Amino acid sequence: MPASKRARSKNKHHRLSLEPFSRKEGLCEKAHAAALKRSLAGTVSDAMKDKDLNKSNLAARMRTSRAAIHRLLDPENTSVTLATLNRAARSLGYKVKVEFVPA
């Protein structure tokens, strides 16, 4: 038996998953929230391009600051509120639809 197979067979941890640790530490939820925010930021950015709007124009339509638009479009900032998202959607001619689906 080659040394690499012997070493692998003696390592009792080689097939353990990080999932239980990730769930315990809340990493799955954080990763999911980050993925959702990246998707939302991309959708808002695409809508802005379709409407030929920059951050300042959207901020004026939403009656908010350019910094708030920057936070909305920041894929790393997961603290967007539904109210802000709704105002952005309405300002871009869209509406927000939130639904729960089975996991």
All heavy atoms as an XYZ file, in Angstrom:
795
protein
N       0.849     -1.171      0.000
C       0.000      0.000      0.000
C       0.897      1.237      0.000
O       1.781      1.372      0.831
C      -0.890     -0.036      1.243
C      -1.833      1.128      1.340
S      -2.833      1.130      2.845
C      -3.987     -0.161      2.509
N       0.643      2.209     -0.909
C       1.453      3.430     -0.937
C       1.294      4.233      0.348
O       0.276      4.157      1.024
C       0.894      4.228     -2.111
C       0.109      3.258     -2.924
C      -0.286      2.153     -2.021
N       2.298      5.016      0.663
C       2.308      5.791      1.908
C       1.130      6.762      1.971
O       0.555      6.960      3.024
C       3.617      6.555      2.034
N       0.751      7.354      0.845
C      -0.344      8.335      0.868
C      -1.665      7.683      1.258
O      -2.458      8.257      1.973
C      -0.478      9.032     -0.480
O      -0.801      8.078     -1.465
N      -1.923      6.435      0.799
C      -3.158      5.744      1.166
C      -3.137      5.346      2.627
O      -4.145      5.445      3.311
C      -3.380      4.511      0.293
C      -3.886      4.836     -1.072
C      -4.296      3.591     -1.804
C      -4.844      3.944     -3.171
N      -5.258      2.763     -3.894
N      -1.981      4.924      3.119
C      -1.878      4.564      4.528
C      -2.118      5.782      5.413
O      -2.841      5.717      6.387
C      -0.501      3.961      4.839
C      -0.509      2.452      4.789
C       0.813      1.879      5.229
N       1.691      1.895      4.050
C       2.939      2.322      4.031
N       3.511      2.751      5.124
N       3.645      2.303      2.940
N      -1.529      6.892      5.040
C      -1.693      8.105      5.848
C      -3.157      8.538      5.850
O      -3.689      8.961      6.865
C      -0.827      9.221      5.298
N      -3.829      8.430      4.718
C      -5.223      8.811      4.620
C      -6.110      7.900      5.455
O      -7.027      8.356      6.112
C      -5.671      8.775      3.159
C      -6.471      9.983      2.798
C      -6.969      9.975      1.390
N      -5.874     10.007      0.433
C      -5.868      9.358     -0.717
N      -6.890      8.638     -1.092
N      -4.849      9.419     -1.526
N      -5.837      6.622      5.443
C      -6.681      5.685      6.174
C      -6.507      5.832      7.686
O      -7.427      5.524      8.436
C      -6.404      4.253      5.734
O      -5.084      3.891      6.074
N      -5.353      6.311      8.137
C      -5.134      6.490      9.563
C      -5.740      7.798     10.073
O      -5.956      7.946     11.260
C      -3.637      6.470      9.877
C      -3.023      5.100      9.741
C      -1.569      5.158     10.112
C      -0.940      3.777      9.956
N       0.476      3.805     10.325
N      -6.019      8.730      9.184
C      -6.568     10.019      9.593
C      -8.077      9.887      9.753
O      -8.813      9.855      8.795
C      -6.223     11.087      8.551
C      -6.693     12.459      8.968
O      -7.390     12.605      9.970
N      -6.328     13.450      8.190
N      -8.530      9.816     10.998
C      -9.953      9.622     11.246
C     -10.772     10.879     10.941
O     -11.987     10.832     10.902
C     -10.181      9.199     12.689
C      -9.786     10.246     13.708
C     -10.010      9.761     15.108
C      -9.576     10.827     16.109
N      -9.754     10.384     17.470
N     -10.140     12.015     10.693
C     -10.850     13.268     10.453
C     -10.939     13.631      8.967
O     -11.519     14.656      8.645
C     -10.167     14.421     11.194
C     -10.110     14.213     12.668
N     -11.221     14.260     13.464
C      -9.060     13.941     13.485
C     -10.876     14.036     14.716
N      -9.567     13.822     14.754
N     -10.421     12.824      8.105
C     -10.325     13.234      6.709
C     -11.667     13.372      6.019
O     -11.780     14.045      5.017
C      -9.394     12.307      5.922
C     -10.014     11.042      5.460
N     -10.256      9.992      6.306
C     -10.461     10.663      4.236
C     -10.814      9.009      5.628
N     -10.945      9.387      4.380
N     -12.727     12.816      6.528
C     -14.038     12.946      5.894
C     -15.019     13.773      6.719
O     -16.193     13.814      6.408
C     -14.629     11.568      5.641
C     -13.901     10.820      4.547
C     -14.668      9.577      4.180
N     -13.939      8.851      3.202
C     -14.355      8.668      1.960
N     -15.506      9.125      1.591
N     -13.620      8.001      1.115
N     -14.565     14.426      7.743
C     -15.463     15.235      8.553
C     -15.849     16.503      7.796
O     -15.048     17.089      7.089
C     -14.815     15.604      9.884
C     -14.603     14.451     10.854
C     -13.932     14.970     12.119
C     -15.910     13.779     11.204
N     -17.067     16.917      7.971
C     -17.589     18.104      7.305
C     -17.461     19.313      8.222
O     -17.534     19.196      9.442
C     -19.060     17.874      6.959
O     -19.646     19.064      6.517
N     -17.311     20.459      7.621
C     -17.298     21.701      8.389
C     -18.712     22.229      8.626
O     -18.905     23.208      9.324
C     -16.483     22.762      7.657
C     -14.989     22.551      7.646
C     -14.320     23.625      6.803
C     -14.420     22.571      9.044
N     -19.702     21.569      8.037
C     -21.072     22.057      8.150
C     -21.567     22.184      9.586
O     -22.132     23.231      9.942
C     -22.022     21.188      7.334
C     -23.402     21.779      7.232
C     -24.284     21.008      6.297
O     -23.792     20.362      5.356
O     -25.500     21.063      6.515
N     -21.388     21.180     10.454
C     -21.859     21.367     11.837
C     -21.195     22.562     12.526
O     -21.847     23.331     13.215
C     -21.481     20.063     12.538
C     -21.391     19.060     11.447
C     -20.885     19.824     10.247
N     -19.899     22.742     12.304
C     -19.191     23.894     12.868
C     -19.738     25.189     12.286
O     -19.993     26.151     13.003
C     -17.690     23.786     12.592
C     -16.935     25.030     12.957
C     -16.640     25.301     14.281
C     -16.538     25.932     11.990
C     -15.947     26.452     14.629
C     -15.851     27.083     12.327
C     -15.559     27.340     13.646
N     -19.943     25.194     10.966
C     -20.457     26.392     10.298
C     -21.825     26.774     10.832
O     -22.111     27.938     11.068
C     -20.551     26.158      8.788
O     -19.279     25.923      8.260
N     -22.689     25.787     11.020
C     -24.024     26.067     11.550
C     -23.934     26.601     12.974
O     -24.624     27.544     13.344
C     -24.884     24.819     11.508
C     -25.318     24.444     10.120
C     -26.395     23.368     10.171
N     -26.640     22.801      8.874
C     -27.395     23.380      7.931
N     -27.955     24.536      8.173
N     -27.585     22.798      6.771
N     -23.068     25.981     13.781
C     -22.920     26.407     15.174
C     -22.440     27.848     15.244
O     -22.898     28.625     16.072
C     -21.939     25.483     15.894
C     -21.735     25.832     17.348
C     -20.746     24.886     17.997
C     -20.474     25.299     19.432
N     -19.428     24.512     20.038
N     -21.537     28.213     14.403
C     -20.962     29.551     14.415
C     -21.818     30.565     13.654
O     -21.491     31.737     13.602
C     -19.546     29.532     13.825
C     -18.570     28.702     14.615
C     -18.350     29.254     16.007
O     -18.189     30.480     16.163
O     -18.362     28.453     16.963
N     -22.906     30.125     13.025
C     -23.772     31.030     12.274
C     -23.213     31.436     10.930
O     -23.667     32.397     10.327
N     -22.231     30.702     10.448
C     -21.592     31.065      9.188
C     -22.497     30.824      7.993
O     -22.441     31.569      7.012
C     -20.274     30.303      9.026
C     -19.220     30.582     10.093
C     -17.990     29.724      9.856
C     -18.851     32.046     10.122
N     -23.342     29.806      8.058
C     -24.248     29.521      6.932
C     -25.202     30.694      6.718
O     -25.419     31.125      5.584
C     -25.026     28.241      7.184
S     -24.026     26.754      7.110
N     -25.771     31.209      7.805
C     -26.695     32.332      7.693
C     -25.997     33.575      7.168
O     -26.540     34.310      6.346
C     -27.362     32.623      9.046
C     -28.373     31.582      9.470
C     -27.746     30.338     10.092
O     -26.541     30.357     10.416
O     -28.455     29.340     10.231
N     -24.773     33.812      7.648
C     -24.023     34.978      7.190
C     -23.693     34.864      5.706
O     -23.790     35.840      4.967
C     -22.745     35.137      8.009
C     -22.994     35.581      9.425
C     -21.702     35.649     10.218
C     -21.990     35.951     11.676
N     -20.778     35.899     12.491
N     -23.303     33.680      5.285
C     -22.978     33.466      3.875
C     -24.216     33.632      3.009
O     -24.154     34.224      1.925
C     -22.367     32.083      3.677
N     -25.337     33.123      3.488
C     -26.590     33.249      2.733
C     -27.004     34.720      2.644
O     -27.413     35.190      1.582
C     -27.690     32.408      3.384
C     -28.936     32.357      2.589
N     -29.026     31.678      1.388
C     -30.156     32.903      2.810
C     -30.240     31.816      0.904
N     -30.950     32.557      1.746
N     -26.886     35.457      3.738
C     -27.224     36.881      3.736
C     -26.322     37.647      2.771
O     -26.784     38.522      2.036
C     -27.103     37.458      5.143
N     -25.049     37.306      2.758
C     -24.107     37.969      1.850
C     -24.458     37.672      0.397
O     -24.400     38.569     -0.455
C     -22.679     37.536      2.160
N     -24.844     36.439      0.104
C     -25.218     36.079     -1.266
C     -26.485     36.810     -1.693
O     -26.578     37.294     -2.830
C     -25.408     34.568     -1.378
N     -27.456     36.898     -0.792
C     -28.686     37.641     -1.099
C     -28.383     39.109     -1.368
O     -28.916     39.706     -2.308
C     -29.687     37.525      0.047
C     -30.432     36.212      0.177
C     -31.244     36.197      1.468
C     -31.341     35.991     -1.014
N     -27.525     39.693     -0.556
C     -27.198     41.110     -0.727
C     -26.463     41.347     -2.025
O     -26.715     42.322     -2.724
C     -26.366     41.619      0.460
C     -25.991     43.090      0.336
C     -27.225     43.979      0.199
C     -26.986     45.389     -0.207
N     -26.085     46.226      0.377
N     -25.543     40.446     -2.402
C     -24.851     40.585     -3.692
C     -25.861     40.560     -4.831
O     -25.774     41.349     -5.774
C     -23.818     39.477     -3.875
C     -22.508     39.750     -3.183
C     -21.408     38.791     -3.636
N     -21.757     37.392     -3.456
C     -21.591     36.713     -2.331
N     -21.066     37.302     -1.281
N     -21.932     35.447     -2.257
N     -26.830     39.676     -4.728
C     -27.855     39.576     -5.762
C     -28.706     40.849     -5.824
O     -28.971     41.374     -6.906
C     -28.740     38.362     -5.489
O     -29.771     38.280     -6.431
N     -29.129     41.337     -4.661
C     -29.930     42.567     -4.623
C     -29.146     43.761     -5.160
O     -29.677     44.566     -5.927
C     -30.387     42.856     -3.197
C     -31.505     41.986     -2.662
C     -31.701     42.242     -1.170
C     -32.794     42.247     -3.418
N     -27.894     43.877     -4.748
C     -27.063     44.990     -5.210
C     -26.899     44.929     -6.723
O     -26.972     45.969     -7.404
C     -25.699     44.957     -4.529
N     -26.723     43.742     -7.268
C     -26.607     43.581     -8.714
C     -27.894     43.936     -9.432
O     -27.870     44.578    -10.492
N     -29.019     43.563     -8.856
C     -30.316     43.876     -9.462
C     -30.557     45.383     -9.488
O     -30.998     45.936    -10.501
C     -31.449     43.168     -8.693
O     -31.220     41.759     -8.749
C     -32.803     43.481     -9.270
N     -30.269     46.051     -8.371
C     -30.439     47.504     -8.314
C     -29.483     48.183     -9.290
O     -29.875     49.091    -10.027
C     -30.226     48.039     -6.875
C     -30.202     49.567     -6.852
C     -31.319     47.509     -5.953
N     -28.252     47.718     -9.339
C     -27.272     48.290    -10.263
C     -27.709     48.122    -11.717
O     -27.609     49.057    -12.520
C     -25.913     47.631    -10.031
O     -24.944     48.175    -10.887
N     -28.215     46.939    -12.056
C     -28.695     46.700    -13.426
C     -29.879     47.604    -13.762
O     -29.965     48.146    -14.871
C     -29.110     45.236    -13.602
C     -27.922     44.279    -13.578
O     -26.767     44.748    -13.700
O     -28.155     43.064    -13.432
N     -30.791     47.781    -12.806
C     -31.943     48.656    -13.029
C     -31.493     50.100    -13.220
O     -32.053     50.828    -14.050
C     -32.927     48.543    -11.868
N     -30.474     50.508    -12.463
C     -29.943     51.864    -12.627
C     -29.357     52.049    -14.022
O     -29.572     53.091    -14.650
C     -28.870     52.145    -11.570
C     -29.413     52.345    -10.171
S     -28.109     52.473     -8.912
C     -27.219     53.931     -9.457
N     -28.652     51.041    -14.510
C     -28.082     51.123    -15.859
C     -29.191     51.190    -16.908
O     -29.105     51.960    -17.863
C     -27.169     49.923    -16.129
C     -25.867     49.995    -15.389
C     -25.033     48.749    -15.613
C     -23.830     48.751    -14.683
N     -23.170     47.450    -14.636
N     -30.233     50.385    -16.724
C     -31.360     50.392    -17.663
C     -32.033     51.756    -17.718
O     -32.486     52.193    -18.780
C     -32.407     49.331    -17.285
C     -31.920     47.915    -17.520
O     -30.899     47.715    -18.220
O     -32.565     46.983    -16.981
N     -32.121     52.428    -16.579
C     -32.769     53.743    -16.494
C     -31.774     54.881    -16.709
O     -32.142     56.052    -16.627
C     -33.439     53.930    -15.127
C     -34.457     52.880    -14.773
C     -35.751     53.100    -15.504
C     -36.754     52.047    -15.030
N     -38.008     52.167    -15.711
N     -30.504     54.545    -16.957
C     -29.443     55.523    -17.167
C     -29.322     56.484    -15.978
O     -29.284     57.694    -16.140
C     -29.664     56.289    -18.469
C     -28.404     56.992    -18.948
O     -27.298     56.488    -18.657
O     -28.511     58.050    -19.592
N     -29.290     55.900    -14.778
C     -29.177     56.676    -13.551
C     -27.841     56.402    -12.869
O     -27.377     55.274    -12.855
C     -30.296     56.303    -12.566
C     -31.720     56.646    -12.963
C     -32.690     56.081    -11.931
C     -31.887     58.145    -13.083
N     -27.268     57.441    -12.292
C     -26.098     57.253    -11.449
C     -26.538     57.314     -9.989
O     -27.722     57.498     -9.692
C     -25.002     58.277    -11.776
C     -25.457     59.705    -11.557
O     -26.336     59.980    -10.741
N     -24.855     60.632    -12.301
N     -25.588     57.172     -9.068
C     -25.926     57.149     -7.645
C     -26.589     58.446     -7.192
O     -27.544     58.430     -6.413
C     -24.677     56.884     -6.801
C     -24.130     55.491     -6.935
C     -22.859     55.337     -6.111
C     -22.220     53.985     -6.334
N     -20.970     53.853     -5.568
N     -26.100     59.563     -7.690
C     -26.674     60.853     -7.299
C     -28.114     60.996     -7.775
O     -28.969     61.500     -7.040
C     -25.824     61.997     -7.845
O     -24.527     61.952     -7.288
N     -28.378     60.566     -9.004
C     -29.745     60.638     -9.534
C     -30.701     59.771     -8.723
O     -31.815     60.203     -8.400
C     -29.799     60.184    -10.997
C     -28.969     61.012    -11.931
O     -28.267     60.476    -12.777
N     -29.019     62.328    -11.800
N     -30.276     58.548     -8.411
C     -31.129     57.656     -7.633
C     -31.340     58.211     -6.230
O     -32.451     58.169     -5.699
C     -30.549     56.242     -7.567
C     -31.397     55.218     -6.812
C     -32.786     55.076     -7.424
C     -30.696     53.867     -6.773
N     -30.295     58.769     -5.642
C     -30.425     59.365     -4.310
C     -31.454     60.487     -4.320
O     -32.285     60.595     -3.416
C     -29.072     59.883     -3.826
N     -31.434     61.309     -5.349
C     -32.401     62.408     -5.457
C     -33.824     61.860     -5.596
O     -34.749     62.351     -4.954
C     -32.058     63.300     -6.651
N     -33.999     60.825     -6.415
C     -35.322     60.211     -6.579
C     -35.833     59.608     -5.274
O     -37.025     59.637     -4.996
C     -35.285     59.114     -7.637
C     -35.246     59.606     -9.041
C     -35.347     58.429     -9.988
N     -35.418     58.880    -11.358
C     -35.858     58.126    -12.349
N     -36.256     56.884    -12.122
N     -35.902     58.599    -13.571
N     -34.914     59.032     -4.496
C     -35.295     58.384     -3.243
C     -35.346     59.368     -2.078
O     -35.742     58.996     -0.977
C     -34.302     57.264     -2.900
C     -34.388     56.062     -3.800
S     -33.116     54.829     -3.416
C     -33.481     54.430     -1.705
N     -34.912     60.602     -2.321
C     -34.819     61.616     -1.260
C     -33.926     61.124     -0.109
O     -34.306     61.140      1.051
C     -36.199     62.008     -0.761
C     -37.022     62.717     -1.799
C     -38.329     63.207     -1.228
N     -39.034     63.983     -2.235
C     -40.056     63.510     -2.955
N     -40.460     62.268     -2.787
N     -40.643     64.275     -3.837
N     -32.756     60.664     -0.487
C     -31.775     60.180      0.485
C     -30.394     60.639      0.053
O     -30.246     61.366     -0.937
C     -31.844     58.637      0.618
O     -31.068     58.225      1.736
C     -31.357     57.916     -0.627
N     -29.380     60.213      0.766
C     -28.011     60.634      0.449
C     -27.350     59.673     -0.538
O     -27.757     58.523     -0.678
C     -27.173     60.691      1.731
O     -27.002     59.386      2.248
N     -26.317     60.187     -1.177
C     -25.526     59.346     -2.076
C     -24.840     58.240     -1.287
O     -24.673     57.121     -1.776
C     -24.499     60.213     -2.812
C     -23.797     59.497     -3.939
C     -22.879     60.466     -4.677
N     -22.208     59.809     -5.760
C     -21.164     59.008     -5.624
N     -20.684     58.754     -4.432
N     -20.605     58.447     -6.683
N     -24.475     58.528     -0.042
C     -23.842     57.523      0.814
C     -24.802     56.358      1.079
O     -24.374     55.195      1.126
C     -23.397     58.143      2.135
N     -26.088     56.648      1.232
C     -27.074     55.576      1.440
C     -27.165     54.688      0.202
O     -27.306     53.466      0.314
C     -28.438     56.172      1.773
N     -27.066     55.295     -0.974
C     -27.084     54.507     -2.221
C     -25.819     53.669     -2.306
O     -25.865     52.505     -2.720
C     -27.209     55.436     -3.457
C     -28.459     56.295     -3.360
C     -27.194     54.615     -4.738
C     -29.750     55.518     -3.184
N     -24.713     54.232     -1.905
C     -23.454     53.476     -1.900
C     -23.582     52.245     -1.000
O     -23.154     51.151     -1.374
C     -22.298     54.374     -1.447
C     -20.979     53.697     -1.478
N     -20.297     53.442     -2.650
C     -20.219     53.186     -0.488
C     -19.175     52.811     -2.369
N     -19.103     52.645     -1.062
N     -24.182     52.402      0.181
C     -24.393     51.263      1.088
C     -25.338     50.243      0.467
O     -25.126     49.039      0.581
C     -24.935     51.740      2.436
C     -23.908     52.434      3.300
C     -24.421     52.682      4.710
N     -25.610     53.516      4.755
C     -25.607     54.845      4.806
N     -24.452     55.493      4.812
N     -26.735     55.520      4.864
N     -26.378     50.722     -0.198
C     -27.330     49.826     -0.856
C     -26.644     48.994     -1.929
O     -26.918     47.801     -2.088
C     -28.471     50.642     -1.474
C     -29.499     49.896     -2.311
C     -30.287     48.918     -1.450
C     -30.426     50.872     -3.000
N     -25.736     49.599     -2.658
C     -25.053     48.908     -3.753
C     -23.816     48.132     -3.309
O     -23.239     47.393     -4.103
C     -24.662     49.918     -4.837
C     -25.831     50.601     -5.539
C     -25.326     51.688     -6.471
C     -26.680     49.594     -6.292
N     -23.410     48.305     -2.072
C     -22.233     47.602     -1.546
C     -22.594     46.146     -1.272
O     -23.376     45.864     -0.368
C     -21.754     48.281     -0.265
C     -20.525     47.627      0.334
O     -20.033     46.614     -0.216
O     -20.060     48.126      1.370
N     -22.049     45.203     -2.036
C     -22.412     43.787     -1.849
C     -21.969     43.220     -0.502
O     -22.504     42.213     -0.055
C     -21.711     43.069     -3.003
C     -20.672     43.993     -3.488
C     -21.090     45.386     -3.108
N     -21.049     43.873      0.173
C     -20.567     43.390      1.465
C     -21.412     43.898      2.628
O     -21.357     43.361      3.716
C     -19.107     43.803      1.674
C     -18.166     43.322      0.593
C     -18.160     41.820      0.435
O     -18.132     41.110      1.462
O     -18.199     41.353     -0.715
N     -22.180     44.955      2.412
C     -22.984     45.555      3.469
C     -24.365     44.895      3.469
O     -25.197     45.175      2.614
C     -23.102     47.065      3.247
C     -23.794     47.769      4.383
O     -24.509     47.164      5.168
N     -23.565     49.064      4.467
N     -24.615     44.031      4.438
C     -25.870     43.268      4.475
C     -26.952     43.940      5.314
O     -27.975     43.334      5.583
C     -25.628     41.847      5.018
O     -25.081     41.941      6.332
C     -24.700     41.060      4.111
N     -26.758     45.186      5.703
C     -27.701     45.836      6.605
C     -28.797     46.633      5.898
O     -29.382     47.514      6.500
C     -26.941     46.741      7.579
O     -26.328     47.795      6.865
N     -29.072     46.344      4.662
C     -30.133     47.060      3.944
C     -31.490     46.739      4.576
O     -31.758     45.611      4.973
C     -30.126     46.703      2.439
C     -30.482     45.262      2.200
C     -31.063     47.608      1.671
N     -32.327     47.760      4.704
C     -33.658     47.547      5.271
C     -34.667     47.352      4.147
O     -34.442     47.761      3.001
C     -34.106     48.741      6.135
O     -34.255     49.883      5.292
C     -33.107     49.023      7.253
N     -35.793     46.748      4.497
C     -36.861     46.582      3.508
C     -37.392     47.933      3.055
O     -37.754     48.103      1.889
C     -37.982     45.719      4.077
C     -37.655     44.242      4.227
C     -38.815     43.509      4.902
C     -37.361     43.607      2.876
N     -37.433     48.900      3.962
C     -37.917     50.232      3.596
C     -37.013     50.862      2.533
O     -37.508     51.425      1.541
C     -37.985     51.118      4.836
N     -35.710     50.764      2.723
C     -34.771     51.317      1.744
C     -34.871     50.578      0.424
O     -34.890     51.196     -0.652
C     -33.326     51.239      2.278
O     -33.242     51.994      3.482
C     -32.324     51.764      1.274
N     -34.959     49.277      0.500
C     -35.080     48.476     -0.715
C     -36.366     48.815     -1.463
O     -36.371     48.947     -2.691
C     -35.044     46.989     -0.346
C     -34.936     46.010     -1.492
C     -33.691     46.276     -2.326
C     -34.919     44.599     -0.961
N     -37.443     48.995     -0.737
C     -38.726     49.342     -1.350
C     -38.657     50.727     -2.009
O     -39.153     50.915     -3.129
C     -39.839     49.296     -0.306
C     -41.200     49.425     -0.932
O     -41.523     48.741     -1.890
N     -42.006     50.333     -0.386
N     -38.040     51.694     -1.324
C     -37.910     53.036     -1.914
C     -37.063     52.994     -3.182
O     -37.376     53.660     -4.171
C     -37.297     54.004     -0.902
C     -38.302     54.529      0.079
C     -37.897     55.810      0.800
N     -36.494     56.127      0.865
C     -35.704     55.931      1.925
N     -36.194     55.407      3.030
N     -34.437     56.266      1.905
N     -35.987     52.192     -3.158
C     -35.137     52.067     -4.347
C     -35.917     51.445     -5.495
O     -35.871     51.939     -6.628
C     -33.903     51.227     -4.027
N     -36.636     50.380     -5.207
C     -37.412     49.709     -6.254
C     -38.450     50.658     -6.855
O     -38.576     50.756     -8.083
C     -38.088     48.466     -5.684
N     -39.196     51.353     -6.004
C     -40.219     52.282     -6.502
C     -39.592     53.405     -7.312
O     -40.145     53.817     -8.327
C     -41.034     52.847     -5.345
C     -41.971     51.814     -4.758
C     -42.784     52.307     -3.588
N     -42.600     53.717     -3.287
C     -43.534     54.497     -2.787
N     -44.716     54.011     -2.519
N     -43.286     55.752     -2.512
N     -38.435     53.886     -6.889
C     -37.745     54.959     -7.606
C     -37.256     54.494     -8.973
O     -37.044     55.316     -9.873
C     -36.558     55.473     -6.789
O     -37.006     56.028     -5.578
N     -37.074     53.195     -9.122
C     -36.606     52.629    -10.392
C     -37.750     52.055    -11.231
O     -37.521     51.487    -12.294
C     -35.558     51.544    -10.114
C     -34.247     52.050     -9.527
C     -33.428     50.899     -8.954
C     -33.448     52.802    -10.595
N     -38.981     52.175    -10.735
C     -40.128     51.678    -11.478
C     -40.421     50.207    -11.243
O     -41.042     49.556    -12.075
N     -39.975     49.683    -10.123
C     -40.193     48.279     -9.782
C     -40.915     48.190     -8.445
O     -41.118     49.195     -7.765
C     -38.857     47.530     -9.671
C     -38.137     47.390    -10.977
C     -37.243     48.369    -11.408
C     -38.341     46.274    -11.778
C     -36.576     48.235    -12.619
C     -37.676     46.134    -12.990
C     -36.801     47.124    -13.397
O     -36.134     46.996    -14.586
N     -41.276     46.987     -8.059
C     -41.784     46.748     -6.720
C     -41.039     45.561     -6.137
O     -40.473     44.745     -6.868
C     -43.293     46.503     -6.714
C     -43.744     45.274     -7.463
C     -45.257     45.145     -7.389
C     -45.699     43.879     -8.109
N     -47.128     43.678     -7.993
N     -41.013     45.485     -4.830
C     -40.306     44.417     -4.136
C     -41.291     43.299     -3.846
O     -42.411     43.542     -3.406
C     -39.688     44.922     -2.817
C     -39.064     43.776     -2.024
C     -38.640     45.985     -3.090
N     -40.845     42.081     -4.084
C     -41.645     40.902     -3.753
C     -40.783     40.023     -2.863
O     -39.716     39.586     -3.264
C     -42.025     40.147     -5.026
C     -42.820     38.895     -4.775
C     -43.127     38.181     -6.078
C     -43.825     36.877     -5.833
N     -44.077     36.164     -7.082
N     -41.261     39.771     -1.653
C     -40.551     38.917     -0.697
C     -41.414     37.691     -0.452
O     -42.612     37.817     -0.219
C     -40.308     39.656      0.643
C     -39.617     38.746      1.640
C     -39.486     40.909      0.401
N     -40.810     36.533     -0.518
C     -41.568     35.318     -0.255
C     -40.710     34.305      0.481
O     -39.484     34.316      0.368
C     -42.122     34.715     -1.536
C     -41.083     34.262     -2.527
C     -41.691     33.694     -3.805
O     -42.871     33.932     -4.066
O     -40.947     33.014     -4.521
N     -41.363     33.476      1.261
C     -40.702     32.367      1.934
C     -40.910     31.135      1.073
O     -42.018     30.880      0.609
C     -41.315     32.127      3.302
C     -40.929     33.114      4.362
C     -40.380     34.338      4.050
C     -41.129     32.822      5.683
C     -40.031     35.261      5.012
C     -40.799     33.732      6.674
C     -40.245     34.936      6.334
N     -39.848     30.381      0.886
C     -39.936     29.133      0.140
C     -39.383     28.008      1.012
O     -38.535     28.253      1.878
C     -39.176     29.214     -1.201
C     -39.815     30.219     -2.132
C     -37.723     29.574     -0.992
N     -39.848     26.794      0.805
C     -39.320     25.683      1.617
C     -37.813     25.548      1.450
O     -37.279     25.723      0.361
C     -40.029     24.453      1.064
C     -41.214     24.974      0.319
C     -40.863     26.342     -0.139
N     -37.143     25.247      2.530
C     -35.688     25.111      2.505
C     -35.273     23.768      1.948
O     -35.947     22.822      1.916
C     -35.117     25.266      3.905
